[in-house]
């Protein structure tokens, strides 16, 4: 199913989701670096990466919900057809 929410012809949700994934995954790495080497700046960086990842996820979520609801509708139509 093709996404209806688009910007310049490209699906918005697919453009937004790499940012929270990358930010949250990298925050884990910075936390590990903080634990292993004890650098307090790494904990601060991880904190702000988590904050940015959560905000990015909240921005991407409505577009994913729209796409997900469309997929459920198509699935229900196929189930009714079956």
N, CA, C and O atoms as a Maestro MAE file, in Angstrom:
{
 s_m_m2io_version
 :::
 2.0.0
}

f_m_ct {
 s_m_title
 :::
 protein
 m_atom[328] {
  # First column is atom index #
  i_m_mmod_type
  r_m_x_coord
  r_m_y_coord
  r_m_z_coord
  i_m_residue_number
  s_m_chain_name
  s_m_pdb_residue_name
  s_m_pdb_atom_name
  i_m_atomic_number
  :::
  1 25 0.846 -1.181 0.000 1 A "UNK " " N  " 7
  2 3 0.000 0.000 0.000 1 A "UNK " " CA " 6
  3 2 0.886 1.237 0.000 1 A "UNK " " C  " 6
  4 15 1.880 1.309 0.723 1 A "UNK " " O  " 8
  5 25 0.514 2.194 -0.813 2 A "UNK " " N  " 7
  6 3 1.287 3.423 -0.922 2 A "UNK " " CA " 6
  7 2 0.798 4.444 0.092 2 A "UNK " " C  " 6
  8 15 -0.404 4.606 0.302 2 A "UNK " " O  " 8
  9 25 1.740 5.124 0.712 3 A "UNK " " N  " 7
  10 3 1.420 6.117 1.732 3 A "UNK " " CA " 6
  11 2 0.746 7.336 1.100 3 A "UNK " " C  " 6
  12 15 1.166 7.809 0.044 3 A "UNK " " O  " 8
  13 25 -0.297 7.834 1.753 4 A "UNK " " N  " 7
  14 3 -0.999 9.035 1.279 4 A "UNK " " CA " 6
  15 2 -0.315 10.313 1.767 4 A "UNK " " C  " 6
  16 15 -0.389 11.349 1.107 4 A "UNK " " O  " 8
  17 25 0.349 10.240 2.921 5 A "UNK " " N  " 7
  18 3 1.026 11.415 3.474 5 A "UNK " " CA " 6
  19 2 2.400 11.537 2.817 5 A "UNK " " C  " 6
  20 15 3.318 10.775 3.119 5 A "UNK " " O  " 8
  21 25 2.524 12.516 1.909 6 A "UNK " " N  " 7
  22 3 3.758 12.673 1.150 6 A "UNK " " CA " 6
  23 2 4.233 14.116 1.166 6 A "UNK " " C  " 6
  24 15 3.452 15.051 1.341 6 A "UNK " " O  " 8
  25 25 5.540 14.268 0.976 7 A "UNK " " N  " 7
  26 3 6.153 15.578 0.798 7 A "UNK " " CA " 6
  27 2 7.023 15.485 -0.450 7 A "UNK " " C  " 6
  28 15 7.952 14.679 -0.500 7 A "UNK " " O  " 8
  29 25 6.734 16.284 -1.432 8 A "UNK " " N  " 7
  30 3 7.451 16.266 -2.708 8 A "UNK " " CA " 6
  31 2 7.463 14.872 -3.338 8 A "UNK " " C  " 6
  32 15 8.447 14.465 -3.955 8 A "UNK " " O  " 8
  33 25 6.356 14.149 -3.173 9 A "UNK " " N  " 7
  34 3 6.211 12.836 -3.777 9 A "UNK " " CA " 6
  35 2 6.818 11.689 -2.984 9 A "UNK " " C  " 6
  36 15 6.767 10.544 -3.435 9 A "UNK " " O  " 8
  37 25 7.394 11.964 -1.808 10 A "UNK " " N  " 7
  38 3 8.026 10.918 -1.008 10 A "UNK " " CA " 6
  39 2 7.252 10.716 0.289 10 A "UNK " " C  " 6
  40 15 6.811 11.691 0.898 10 A "UNK " " O  " 8
  41 25 7.078 9.452 0.728 11 A "UNK " " N  " 7
  42 3 6.344 9.186 1.977 11 A "UNK " " CA " 6
  43 2 7.026 9.844 3.175 11 A "UNK " " C  " 6
  44 15 8.232 9.691 3.370 11 A "UNK " " O  " 8
  45 25 6.262 10.565 3.966 12 A "UNK " " N  " 7
  46 3 6.809 11.323 5.093 12 A "UNK " " CA " 6
  47 2 7.308 10.395 6.197 12 A "UNK " " C  " 6
  48 15 8.398 10.601 6.732 12 A "UNK " " O  " 8
  49 25 6.523 9.378 6.542 13 A "UNK " " N  " 7
  50 3 6.912 8.491 7.638 13 A "UNK " " CA " 6
  51 2 8.264 7.836 7.367 13 A "UNK " " C  " 6
  52 15 9.117 7.778 8.253 13 A "UNK " " O  " 8
  53 25 8.457 7.347 6.158 14 A "UNK " " N  " 7
  54 3 9.717 6.685 5.815 14 A "UNK " " CA " 6
  55 2 10.900 7.663 5.835 14 A "UNK " " C  " 6
  56 15 12.040 7.249 6.045 14 A "UNK " " O  " 8
  57 25 10.637 8.939 5.621 15 A "UNK " " N  " 7
  58 3 11.711 9.933 5.696 15 A "UNK " " CA " 6
  59 2 12.070 10.260 7.141 15 A "UNK " " C  " 6
  60 15 13.219 10.595 7.432 15 A "UNK " " O  " 8
  61 25 11.096 10.167 8.052 16 A "UNK " " N  " 7
  62 3 11.320 10.604 9.427 16 A "UNK " " CA " 6
  63 2 11.851 9.518 10.357 16 A "UNK " " C  " 6
  64 15 12.573 9.834 11.303 16 A "UNK " " O  " 8
  65 25 11.520 8.254 10.121 17 A "UNK " " N  " 7
  66 3 11.865 7.222 11.100 17 A "UNK " " CA " 6
  67 2 13.358 6.951 11.272 17 A "UNK " " C  " 6
  68 15 13.750 6.522 12.357 17 A "UNK " " O  " 8
  69 25 14.216 7.172 10.279 18 A "UNK " " N  " 7
  70 3 15.644 6.916 10.550 18 A "UNK " " CA " 6
  71 2 16.237 7.818 11.635 18 A "UNK " " C  " 6
  72 15 17.190 7.423 12.307 18 A "UNK " " O  " 8
  73 25 15.696 9.004 11.811 19 A "UNK " " N  " 7
  74 3 16.259 9.923 12.804 19 A "UNK " " CA " 6
  75 2 16.088 9.412 14.232 19 A "UNK " " C  " 6
  76 15 17.080 9.331 14.956 19 A "UNK " " O  " 8
  77 25 14.867 9.059 14.678 20 A "UNK " " N  " 7
  78 3 14.776 8.537 16.043 20 A "UNK " " CA " 6
  79 2 15.522 7.216 16.215 20 A "UNK " " C  " 6
  80 15 16.127 6.989 17.263 20 A "UNK " " O  " 8
  81 25 15.491 6.339 15.209 21 A "UNK " " N  " 7
  82 3 16.240 5.081 15.311 21 A "UNK " " CA " 6
  83 2 17.723 5.358 15.534 21 A "UNK " " C  " 6
  84 15 18.336 4.796 16.441 21 A "UNK " " O  " 8
  85 25 18.288 6.218 14.713 22 A "UNK " " N  " 7
  86 3 19.710 6.530 14.819 22 A "UNK " " CA " 6
  87 2 20.061 7.231 16.112 22 A "UNK " " C  " 6
  88 15 21.066 6.904 16.744 22 A "UNK " " O  " 8
  89 25 19.247 8.188 16.514 23 A "UNK " " N  " 7
  90 3 19.519 8.931 17.745 23 A "UNK " " CA " 6
  91 2 19.450 8.029 18.976 23 A "UNK " " C  " 6
  92 15 20.313 8.101 19.851 23 A "UNK " " O  " 8
  93 25 18.426 7.183 19.042 24 A "UNK " " N  " 7
  94 3 18.273 6.317 20.215 24 A "UNK " " CA " 6
  95 2 19.348 5.235 20.258 24 A "UNK " " C  " 6
  96 15 19.862 4.915 21.330 24 A "UNK " " O  " 8
  97 25 19.691 4.672 19.104 25 A "UNK " " N  " 7
  98 3 20.759 3.666 19.072 25 A "UNK " " CA " 6
  99 2 22.100 4.275 19.449 25 A "UNK " " C  " 6
  100 15 22.878 3.660 20.179 25 A "UNK " " O  " 8
  101 25 22.374 5.461 18.963 26 A "UNK " " N  " 7
  102 3 23.638 6.119 19.276 26 A "UNK " " CA " 6
  103 2 23.691 6.527 20.747 26 A "UNK " " C  " 6
  104 15 24.769 6.543 21.341 26 A "UNK " " O  " 8
  105 25 22.558 6.851 21.334 27 A "UNK " " N  " 7
  106 3 22.522 7.182 22.759 27 A "UNK " " CA " 6
  107 2 22.990 5.993 23.593 27 A "UNK " " C  " 6
  108 15 23.686 6.176 24.593 27 A "UNK " " O  " 8
  109 25 22.621 4.791 23.197 28 A "UNK " " N  " 7
  110 3 23.077 3.593 23.907 28 A "UNK " " CA " 6
  111 2 24.601 3.489 23.838 28 A "UNK " " C  " 6
  112 15 25.252 3.169 24.833 28 A "UNK " " O  " 8
  113 25 25.158 3.760 22.672 29 A "UNK " " N  " 7
  114 3 26.613 3.704 22.511 29 A "UNK " " CA " 6
  115 2 27.297 4.734 23.405 29 A "UNK " " C  " 6
  116 15 28.296 4.429 24.056 29 A "UNK " " O  " 8
  117 25 26.765 5.944 23.436 30 A "UNK " " N  " 7
  118 3 27.360 6.978 24.292 30 A "UNK " " CA " 6
  119 2 27.225 6.619 25.769 30 A "UNK " " C  " 6
  120 15 28.124 6.917 26.556 30 A "UNK " " O  " 8
  121 25 26.119 5.983 26.160 31 A "UNK " " N  " 7
  122 3 25.979 5.528 27.547 31 A "UNK " " CA " 6
  123 2 27.022 4.460 27.873 31 A "UNK " " C  " 6
  124 15 27.600 4.474 28.960 31 A "UNK " " O  " 8
  125 25 27.266 3.539 26.949 32 A "UNK " " N  " 7
  126 3 28.281 2.502 27.171 32 A "UNK " " CA " 6
  127 2 29.667 3.129 27.291 32 A "UNK " " C  " 6
  128 15 30.458 2.744 28.152 32 A "UNK " " O  " 8
  129 25 29.956 4.106 26.415 33 A "UNK " " N  " 7
  130 3 31.238 4.802 26.501 33 A "UNK " " CA " 6
  131 2 31.370 5.496 27.857 33 A "UNK " " C  " 6
  132 15 32.441 5.476 28.463 33 A "UNK " " O  " 8
  133 25 30.301 6.100 28.325 34 A "UNK " " N  " 7
  134 3 30.313 6.760 29.639 34 A "UNK " " CA " 6
  135 2 30.595 5.753 30.749 34 A "UNK " " C  " 6
  136 15 31.387 6.029 31.650 34 A "UNK " " O  " 8
  137 25 29.953 4.592 30.689 35 A "UNK " " N  " 7
  138 3 30.132 3.580 31.733 35 A "UNK " " CA " 6
  139 2 31.559 3.017 31.705 35 A "UNK " " C  " 6
  140 15 32.189 2.852 32.750 35 A "UNK " " O  " 8
  141 25 32.054 2.728 30.511 36 A "UNK " " N  " 7
  142 3 33.374 2.102 30.390 36 A "UNK " " CA " 6
  143 2 34.496 3.067 30.739 36 A "UNK " " C  " 6
  144 15 35.391 2.713 31.507 36 A "UNK " " O  " 8
  145 25 34.470 4.274 30.193 37 A "UNK " " N  " 7
  146 3 35.576 5.209 30.381 37 A "UNK " " CA " 6
  147 2 35.294 6.302 31.411 37 A "UNK " " C  " 6
  148 15 36.202 7.044 31.786 37 A "UNK " " O  " 8
  149 25 34.057 6.408 31.867 38 A "UNK " " N  " 7
  150 3 33.728 7.362 32.917 38 A "UNK " " CA " 6
  151 2 33.727 8.823 32.490 38 A "UNK " " C  " 6
  152 15 33.874 9.713 33.328 38 A "UNK " " O  " 8
  153 25 33.565 9.079 31.206 39 A "UNK " " N  " 7
  154 3 33.549 10.455 30.711 39 A "UNK " " CA " 6
  155 2 32.146 11.037 30.924 39 A "UNK " " C  " 6
  156 15 31.208 10.605 30.254 39 A "UNK " " O  " 8
  157 25 31.974 12.004 31.838 40 A "UNK " " N  " 7
  158 3 30.640 12.535 32.135 40 A "UNK " " CA " 6
  159 2 29.990 13.262 30.954 40 A "UNK " " C  " 6
  160 15 28.765 13.358 30.893 40 A "UNK " " O  " 8
  161 25 30.786 13.770 30.024 41 A "UNK " " N  " 7
  162 3 30.208 14.449 28.858 41 A "UNK " " CA " 6
  163 2 29.410 13.473 27.988 41 A "UNK " " C  " 6
  164 15 28.432 13.862 27.349 41 A "UNK " " O  " 8
  165 25 29.830 12.211 27.968 42 A "UNK " " N  " 7
  166 3 29.128 11.217 27.157 42 A "UNK " " CA " 6
  167 2 27.719 10.966 27.693 42 A "UNK " " C  " 6
  168 15 26.799 10.710 26.917 42 A "UNK " " O  " 8
  169 25 27.544 11.038 29.010 43 A "UNK " " N  " 7
  170 3 26.213 10.884 29.601 43 A "UNK " " CA " 6
  171 2 25.314 12.055 29.195 43 A "UNK " " C  " 6
  172 15 24.127 11.870 28.927 43 A "UNK " " O  " 8
  173 25 25.883 13.245 29.152 44 A "UNK " " N  " 7
  174 3 25.114 14.419 28.734 44 A "UNK " " CA " 6
  175 2 24.713 14.308 27.266 44 A "UNK " " C  " 6
  176 15 23.580 14.616 26.899 44 A "UNK " " O  " 8
  177 25 25.646 13.868 26.438 45 A "UNK " " N  " 7
  178 3 25.345 13.686 25.009 45 A "UNK " " CA " 6
  179 2 24.249 12.640 24.845 45 A "UNK " " C  " 6
  180 15 23.314 12.839 24.070 45 A "UNK " " O  " 8
  181 25 24.357 11.525 25.570 46 A "UNK " " N  " 7
  182 3 23.340 10.470 25.492 46 A "UNK " " CA " 6
  183 2 21.973 10.998 25.929 46 A "UNK " " C  " 6
  184 15 20.956 10.678 25.313 46 A "UNK " " O  " 8
  185 25 21.950 11.798 26.981 47 A "UNK " " N  " 7
  186 3 20.699 12.380 27.476 47 A "UNK " " CA " 6
  187 2 20.004 13.190 26.379 47 A "UNK " " C  " 6
  188 15 18.807 13.029 26.141 47 A "UNK " " O  " 8
  189 25 20.760 14.052 25.720 48 A "UNK " " N  " 7
  190 3 20.161 14.906 24.690 48 A "UNK " " CA " 6
  191 2 19.811 14.122 23.428 48 A "UNK " " C  " 6
  192 15 18.872 14.480 22.717 48 A "UNK " " O  " 8
  193 25 20.553 13.063 23.148 49 A "UNK " " N  " 7
  194 3 20.203 12.223 22.002 49 A "UNK " " CA " 6
  195 2 18.890 11.485 22.270 49 A "UNK " " C  " 6
  196 15 18.067 11.328 21.368 49 A "UNK " " O  " 8
  197 25 18.699 11.039 23.496 50 A "UNK " " N  " 7
  198 3 17.435 10.395 23.857 50 A "UNK " " CA " 6
  199 2 16.290 11.394 23.731 50 A "UNK " " C  " 6
  200 15 15.231 11.065 23.197 50 A "UNK " " O  " 8
  201 25 16.502 12.617 24.225 51 A "UNK " " N  " 7
  202 3 15.455 13.643 24.119 51 A "UNK " " CA " 6
  203 2 15.103 13.902 22.655 51 A "UNK " " C  " 6
  204 15 13.926 13.965 22.302 51 A "UNK " " O  " 8
  205 25 16.116 14.050 21.805 52 A "UNK " " N  " 7
  206 3 15.870 14.303 20.388 52 A "UNK " " CA " 6
  207 2 15.227 13.089 19.720 52 A "UNK " " C  " 6
  208 15 14.375 13.247 18.846 52 A "UNK " " O  " 8
  209 25 15.623 11.882 20.119 53 A "UNK " " N  " 7
  210 3 15.026 10.670 19.561 53 A "UNK " " CA " 6
  211 2 13.550 10.542 19.906 53 A "UNK " " C  " 6
  212 15 12.739 10.144 19.070 53 A "UNK " " O  " 8
  213 25 13.211 10.879 21.134 54 A "UNK " " N  " 7
  214 3 11.801 10.826 21.543 54 A "UNK " " CA " 6
  215 2 10.982 11.862 20.781 54 A "UNK " " C  " 6
  216 15 9.886 11.560 20.307 54 A "UNK " " O  " 8
  217 25 11.497 13.063 20.661 55 A "UNK " " N  " 7
  218 3 10.787 14.103 19.905 55 A "UNK " " CA " 6
  219 2 10.634 13.689 18.447 55 A "UNK " " C  " 6
  220 15 9.562 13.853 17.865 55 A "UNK " " O  " 8
  221 25 11.700 13.154 17.851 56 A "UNK " " N  " 7
  222 3 11.623 12.683 16.469 56 A "UNK " " CA " 6
  223 2 10.619 11.560 16.298 56 A "UNK " " C  " 6
  224 15 9.898 11.512 15.302 56 A "UNK " " O  " 8
  225 25 10.568 10.652 17.269 57 A "UNK " " N  " 7
  226 3 9.584 9.567 17.222 57 A "UNK " " CA " 6
  227 2 8.159 10.086 17.318 57 A "UNK " " C  " 6
  228 15 7.258 9.575 16.652 57 A "UNK " " O  " 8
  229 25 7.959 11.100 18.146 58 A "UNK " " N  " 7
  230 3 6.616 11.678 18.266 58 A "UNK " " CA " 6
  231 2 6.196 12.403 16.983 58 A "UNK " " C  " 6
  232 15 5.016 12.427 16.634 58 A "UNK " " O  " 8
  233 25 7.166 12.989 16.290 59 A "UNK " " N  " 7
  234 3 6.861 13.645 15.016 59 A "UNK " " CA " 6
  235 2 6.513 12.604 13.947 59 A "UNK " " C  " 6
  236 15 5.603 12.820 13.148 59 A "UNK " " O  " 8
  237 25 7.231 11.483 13.931 60 A "UNK " " N  " 7
  238 3 7.016 10.448 12.915 60 A "UNK " " CA " 6
  239 2 5.778 9.599 13.193 60 A "UNK " " C  " 6
  240 15 5.185 9.054 12.262 60 A "UNK " " O  " 8
  241 25 5.384 9.481 14.442 61 A "UNK " " N  " 7
  242 3 4.304 8.570 14.827 61 A "UNK " " CA " 6
  243 2 2.961 8.826 14.124 61 A "UNK " " C  " 6
  244 15 2.348 7.863 13.662 61 A "UNK " " O  " 8
  245 25 2.478 10.062 14.020 62 A "UNK " " N  " 7
  246 3 1.174 10.250 13.364 62 A "UNK " " CA " 6
  247 2 1.169 9.775 11.908 62 A "UNK " " C  " 6
  248 15 0.170 9.237 11.430 62 A "UNK " " O  " 8
  249 25 2.283 9.974 11.211 63 A "UNK " " N  " 7
  250 3 2.347 9.547 9.819 63 A "UNK " " CA " 6
  251 2 2.388 8.023 9.731 63 A "UNK " " C  " 6
  252 15 1.828 7.440 8.803 63 A "UNK " " O  " 8
  253 25 3.040 7.383 10.683 64 A "UNK " " N  " 7
  254 3 3.046 5.922 10.739 64 A "UNK " " CA " 6
  255 2 1.674 5.376 11.065 64 A "UNK " " C  " 6
  256 15 1.272 4.337 10.540 64 A "UNK " " O  " 8
  257 25 0.951 6.073 11.930 65 A "UNK " " N  " 7
  258 3 -0.409 5.650 12.279 65 A "UNK " " CA " 6
  259 2 -1.319 5.718 11.067 65 A "UNK " " C  " 6
  260 15 -2.123 4.814 10.839 65 A "UNK " " O  " 8
  261 25 -1.198 6.778 10.292 66 A "UNK " " N  " 7
  262 3 -2.006 6.912 9.071 66 A "UNK " " CA " 6
  263 2 -1.704 5.752 8.126 66 A "UNK " " C  " 6
  264 15 -2.621 5.130 7.589 66 A "UNK " " O  " 8
  265 25 -0.416 5.461 7.925 67 A "UNK " " N  " 7
  266 3 -0.015 4.373 7.030 67 A "UNK " " CA " 6
  267 2 -0.475 3.024 7.581 67 A "UNK " " C  " 6
  268 15 -0.959 2.171 6.838 67 A "UNK " " O  " 8
  269 25 -0.316 2.843 8.904 68 A "UNK " " N  " 7
  270 3 -0.715 1.587 9.544 68 A "UNK " " CA " 6
  271 2 -2.213 1.341 9.464 68 A "UNK " " C  " 6
  272 15 -2.645 0.213 9.227 68 A "UNK " " O  " 8
  273 25 -3.008 2.386 9.660 69 A "UNK " " N  " 7
  274 3 -4.469 2.235 9.565 69 A "UNK " " CA " 6
  275 2 -4.878 1.867 8.140 69 A "UNK " " C  " 6
  276 15 -5.799 1.076 7.939 69 A "UNK " " O  " 8
  277 25 -4.198 2.436 7.167 70 A "UNK " " N  " 7
  278 3 -4.476 2.082 5.775 70 A "UNK " " CA " 6
  279 2 -4.167 0.613 5.511 70 A "UNK " " C  " 6
  280 15 -4.912 -0.060 4.800 70 A "UNK " " O  " 8
  281 25 -3.076 0.116 6.077 71 A "UNK " " N  " 7
  282 3 -2.737 -1.297 5.917 71 A "UNK " " CA " 6
  283 2 -3.775 -2.196 6.565 71 A "UNK " " C  " 6
  284 15 -4.108 -3.248 6.019 71 A "UNK " " O  " 8
  285 25 -4.290 -1.801 7.719 72 A "UNK " " N  " 7
  286 3 -5.326 -2.589 8.395 72 A "UNK " " CA " 6
  287 2 -6.594 -2.626 7.549 72 A "UNK " " C  " 6
  288 15 -7.234 -3.673 7.445 72 A "UNK " " O  " 8
  289 25 -6.963 -1.512 6.949 73 A "UNK " " N  " 7
  290 3 -8.154 -1.475 6.083 73 A "UNK " " CA " 6
  291 2 -7.982 -2.441 4.915 73 A "UNK " " C  " 6
  292 15 -8.899 -3.202 4.604 73 A "UNK " " O  " 8
  293 25 -6.836 -2.421 4.272 74 A "UNK " " N  " 7
  294 3 -6.581 -3.321 3.150 74 A "UNK " " CA " 6
  295 2 -6.629 -4.776 3.622 74 A "UNK " " C  " 6
  296 15 -7.191 -5.627 2.932 74 A "UNK " " O  " 8
  297 25 -6.055 -5.067 4.773 75 A "UNK " " N  " 7
  298 3 -6.080 -6.416 5.315 75 A "UNK " " CA " 6
  299 2 -7.512 -6.871 5.588 75 A "UNK " " C  " 6
  300 15 -7.868 -8.012 5.294 75 A "UNK " " O  " 8
  301 25 -8.330 -5.986 6.148 76 A "UNK " " N  " 7
  302 3 -9.727 -6.334 6.397 76 A "UNK " " CA " 6
  303 2 -10.494 -6.572 5.088 76 A "UNK " " C  " 6
  304 15 -11.343 -7.461 5.019 76 A "UNK " " O  " 8
  305 25 -10.197 -5.787 4.064 77 A "UNK " " N  " 7
  306 3 -10.847 -6.006 2.770 77 A "UNK " " CA " 6
  307 2 -10.460 -7.369 2.174 77 A "UNK " " C  " 6
  308 15 -11.306 -8.068 1.617 77 A "UNK " " O  " 8
  309 25 -9.198 -7.734 2.294 78 A "UNK " " N  " 7
  310 3 -8.785 -9.048 1.806 78 A "UNK " " CA " 6
  311 2 -9.411 -10.156 2.644 78 A "UNK " " C  " 6
  312 15 -9.813 -11.187 2.106 78 A "UNK " " O  " 8
  313 25 -9.497 -9.951 3.963 79 A "UNK " " N  " 7
  314 3 -10.139 -10.964 4.819 79 A "UNK " " CA " 6
  315 2 -11.605 -11.133 4.456 79 A "UNK " " C  " 6
  316 15 -12.111 -12.254 4.429 79 A "UNK " " O  " 8
  317 25 -12.298 -10.021 4.175 80 A "UNK " " N  " 7
  318 3 -13.700 -10.102 3.765 80 A "UNK " " CA " 6
  319 2 -13.828 -10.805 2.419 80 A "UNK " " C  " 6
  320 15 -14.766 -11.573 2.205 80 A "UNK " " O  " 8
  321 25 -12.904 -10.550 1.525 81 A "UNK " " N  " 7
  322 3 -12.915 -11.175 0.219 81 A "UNK " " CA " 6
  323 2 -12.670 -12.677 0.318 81 A "UNK " " C  " 6
  324 15 -13.258 -13.454 -0.434 81 A "UNK " " O  " 8
  325 25 -11.813 -13.083 1.232 82 A "UNK " " N  " 7
  326 3 -11.480 -14.480 1.416 82 A "UNK " " CA " 6
  327 2 -12.674 -15.254 1.903 82 A "UNK " " C  " 6
  328 15 -12.582 -16.463 2.117 82 A "UNK " " O  " 8
  :::
 }
 m_bond[327] {
  # First column is bond index #
  i_m_from
  i_m_to
  i_m_order
  :::
  1 1 2 1
  2 2 3 1
  3 3 4 2
  4 3 5 1
  5 5 6 1
  6 6 7 1
  7 7 8 2
  8 7 9 1
  9 9 10 1
  10 10 11 1
  11 11 12 2
  12 11 13 1
  13 13 14 1
  14 14 15 1
  15 15 16 2
  16 15 17 1
  17 17 18 1
  18 18 19 1
  19 19 20 2
  20 19 21 1
  21 21 22 1
  22 22 23 1
  23 23 24 2
  24 23 25 1
  25 25 26 1
  26 26 27 1
  27 27 28 2
  28 27 29 1
  29 29 30 1
  30 30 31 1
  31 31 32 2
  32 31 33 1
  33 33 34 1
  34 34 35 1
  35 35 36 2
  36 35 37 1
  37 37 38 1
  38 38 39 1
  39 39 40 2
  40 39 41 1
  41 41 42 1
  42 42 43 1
  43 43 44 2
  44 43 45 1
  45 45 46 1
  46 46 47 1
  47 47 48 2
  48 47 49 1
  49 49 50 1
  50 50 51 1
  51 51 52 2
  52 51 53 1
  53 53 54 1
  54 54 55 1
  55 55 56 2
  56 55 57 1
  57 57 58 1
  58 58 59 1
  59 59 60 2
  60 59 61 1
  61 61 62 1
  62 62 63 1
  63 63 64 2
  64 63 65 1
  65 65 66 1
  66 66 67 1
  67 67 68 2
  68 67 69 1
  69 69 70 1
  70 70 71 1
  71 71 72 2
  72 71 73 1
  73 73 74 1
  74 74 75 1
  75 75 76 2
  76 75 77 1
  77 77 78 1
  78 78 79 1
  79 79 80 2
  80 79 81 1
  81 81 82 1
  82 82 83 1
  83 83 84 2
  84 83 85 1
  85 85 86 1
  86 86 87 1
  87 87 88 2
  88 87 89 1
  89 89 90 1
  90 90 91 1
  91 91 92 2
  92 91 93 1
  93 93 94 1
  94 94 95 1
  95 95 96 2
  96 95 97 1
  97 97 98 1
  98 98 99 1
  99 99 100 2
  100 99 101 1
  101 101 102 1
  102 102 103 1
  103 103 104 2
  104 103 105 1
  105 105 106 1
  106 106 107 1
  107 107 108 2
  108 107 109 1
  109 109 110 1
  110 110 111 1
  111 111 112 2
  112 111 113 1
  113 113 114 1
  114 114 115 1
  115 115 116 2
  116 115 117 1
  117 117 118 1
  118 118 119 1
  119 119 120 2
  120 119 121 1
  121 121 122 1
  122 122 123 1
  123 123 124 2
  124 123 125 1
  125 125 126 1
  126 126 127 1
  127 127 128 2
  128 127 129 1
  129 129 130 1
  130 130 131 1
  131 131 132 2
  132 131 133 1
  133 133 134 1
  134 134 135 1
  135 135 136 2
  136 135 137 1
  137 137 138 1
  138 138 139 1
  139 139 140 2
  140 139 141 1
  141 141 142 1
  142 142 143 1
  143 143 144 2
  144 143 145 1
  145 145 146 1
  146 146 147 1
  147 147 148 2
  148 147 149 1
  149 149 150 1
  150 150 151 1
  151 151 152 2
  152 151 153 1
  153 153 154 1
  154 154 155 1
  155 155 156 2
  156 155 157 1
  157 157 158 1
  158 158 159 1
  159 159 160 2
  160 159 161 1
  161 161 162 1
  162 162 163 1
  163 163 164 2
  164 163 165 1
  165 165 166 1
  166 166 167 1
  167 167 168 2
  168 167 169 1
  169 169 170 1
  170 170 171 1
  171 171 172 2
  172 171 173 1
  173 173 174 1
  174 174 175 1
  175 175 176 2
  176 175 177 1
  177 177 178 1
  178 178 179 1
  179 179 180 2
  180 179 181 1
  181 181 182 1
  182 182 183 1
  183 183 184 2
  184 183 185 1
  185 185 186 1
  186 186 187 1
  187 187 188 2
  188 187 189 1
  189 189 190 1
  190 190 191 1
  191 191 192 2
  192 191 193 1
  193 193 194 1
  194 194 195 1
  195 195 196 2
  196 195 197 1
  197 197 198 1
  198 198 199 1
  199 199 200 2
  200 199 201 1
  201 201 202 1
  202 202 203 1
  203 203 204 2
  204 203 205 1
  205 205 206 1
  206 206 207 1
  207 207 208 2
  208 207 209 1
  209 209 210 1
  210 210 211 1
  211 211 212 2
  212 211 213 1
  213 213 214 1
  214 214 215 1
  215 215 216 2
  216 215 217 1
  217 217 218 1
  218 218 219 1
  219 219 220 2
  220 219 221 1
  221 221 222 1
  222 222 223 1
  223 223 224 2
  224 223 225 1
  225 225 226 1
  226 226 227 1
  227 227 228 2
  228 227 229 1
  229 229 230 1
  230 230 231 1
  231 231 232 2
  232 231 233 1
  233 233 234 1
  234 234 235 1
  235 235 236 2
  236 235 237 1
  237 237 238 1
  238 238 239 1
  239 239 240 2
  240 239 241 1
  241 241 242 1
  242 242 243 1
  243 243 244 2
  244 243 245 1
  245 245 246 1
  246 246 247 1
  247 247 248 2
  248 247 249 1
  249 249 250 1
  250 250 251 1
  251 251 252 2
  252 251 253 1
  253 253 254 1
  254 254 255 1
  255 255 256 2
  256 255 257 1
  257 257 258 1
  258 258 259 1
  259 259 260 2
  260 259 261 1
  261 261 262 1
  262 262 263 1
  263 263 264 2
  264 263 265 1
  265 265 266 1
  266 266 267 1
  267 267 268 2
  268 267 269 1
  269 269 270 1
  270 270 271 1
  271 271 272 2
  272 271 273 1
  273 273 274 1
  274 274 275 1
  275 275 276 2
  276 275 277 1
  277 277 278 1
  278 278 279 1
  279 279 280 2
  280 279 281 1
  281 281 282 1
  282 282 283 1
  283 283 284 2
  284 283 285 1
  285 285 286 1
  286 286 287 1
  287 287 288 2
  288 287 289 1
  289 289 290 1
  290 290 291 1
  291 291 292 2
  292 291 293 1
  293 293 294 1
  294 294 295 1
  295 295 296 2
  296 295 297 1
  297 297 298 1
  298 298 299 1
  299 299 300 2
  300 299 301 1
  301 301 302 1
  302 302 303 1
  303 303 304 2
  304 303 305 1
  305 305 306 1
  306 306 307 1
  307 307 308 2
  308 307 309 1
  309 309 310 1
  310 310 311 1
  311 311 312 2
  312 311 313 1
  313 313 314 1
  314 314 315 1
  315 315 316 2
  316 315 317 1
  317 317 318 1
  318 318 319 1
  319 319 320 2
  320 319 321 1
  321 321 322 1
  322 322 323 1
  323 323 324 2
  324 323 325 1
  325 325 326 1
  326 326 327 1
  327 327 328 2
  :::
 }
}
